[in-house]
Each structure stands twice: as structure tokens, then as C-alpha cells.
Amino acid sequence: MSALTNLLIVALPYLAVVLCVIGCIYRYRVSGFKFSSLSSQFLDSDKLFFGSMLFHWGLLVVLAGHLLAFLFPGWVLHIYSSHANLVIFEEMIGFTFGLGALLGLVWLFIRRMGNQRVRVVTSRMDIFIEVLLIFQIALGCWIAYAYRWGSTWFASNLSPYLWSLFKLDPQTAAVVSLPAPVLIHIVAAFVILALIPFSRLVHFLVAPFTYIARPYQQVIWNWDRKRIRDPNTAWSNTRPKNN
């Protein structure tokens, strides 16, 4: 194995994990209020919903498929032993949601670059990470099209490699034999992981998942709302508490 290959598929994964963990902890402790997506919705909400829904739901489904193949490779290979299941889950569901994520992200990128108000609050890292994500998702869609049945060789080749990294005993024999686009896809994934603390991607770590199961929010006033909101009420007499 060459020194470059050793650097990209052995050293880079460990470096990416260390940067991600330490960087996220440092950013949260030093600038906790910036540990978010820094949403630009209030600047332009009309075009945000469509792209955001396509991108996030598409990405969630695609990542869930990758995660299942990583955690339960034997179960995935058993399910995909049926050609019908392979076509349904790999071609119809996975590829469709991948295209949806790509379309949504391109839509968001056009919005960010085309709207002057949003462009003002856009950093170089925002542009770089979005271009990198577009490249990564587009490459993933191309791999799914050109190198069929990716879920099977992910479970058989990539899953053992990733588990060997966790065990601190890298086994790269099955990975180095994969096509070049797949290797680029793997390297790009670790680069994205390393960039999480330095970009808006950190917001997934503080996503309000508790909102899904929380009870309805109750808003209770202990003053006369009508009197406070009455435009005829003098400011000096009653200060608006809910402004």
C-alpha cells in the first residue's frame, strides 16, 4: 500500500474524528451561541422551505441506509439476497432520496448565492462546504448508477474496514481494490467530518429532537393582554411586557 493511500484511508479517518470531537467541544464551550445553523430564514423564507425539506429528508434517508449497512452488515446482506429487495431499497428508495437531497442542496446553494441579503451573511466556509456536499452527493448518486448494488459491497467491503478502524487495527485490503470514484467518496466523507466544527454542520448536534415527543406548549398570561396591547394606552402608564 502506497504512502498516499495509507494517509488517505488510515491516517485521515483518525485525524477527522479527533478534529471533529475536539473542535465541536471547543466551539461549544467558547462560542455556544454560534453552535447552530445560523439560520437565514428571516432574510428569505420563501425559497428556503422547498430546498430544506428535500435536502434534509433525502440526506436522512441516505445516511440511515449507510448506517444500517455499517452496523448490521450481515442483516443487510441477508435482506439483499433477494433481487426484488435489492431493486426496491437500492434503486428506488436510496437513489430517489439521494437525487432529492442533491436537488434540494442545489436549490439552497442557488438561493444563497442569488439572494443579496443571504449572500451578505454567507462566509467562505459556507460556500466551500455546500460545494463539497454537492460534489459528495452527486458522486454518491453517480456511484449508485454506475456501480450497481452499492449497499451489498458497502456491507461486505466498507463495513469491515470501518469496524477495523474502530478496533485500531485498520484492514484496508478490501477498500483499496474498490473503484477510484468510491475511494474519492470515502475520502470526501472524512474531509466533511473534519470540517463539521468549522461550519454550520454542527447544528445537527443540537437539533431539537426533544420537540418530537414534548407536550403541547402552553402560553399563559398573568396580565391583561388587551390593555397592554391597546394602542391608546400611554407608554408611561403601562409598559408593554410582551414586546
Beta strands, then each sheet from edge to edge (+ up, - down):
end
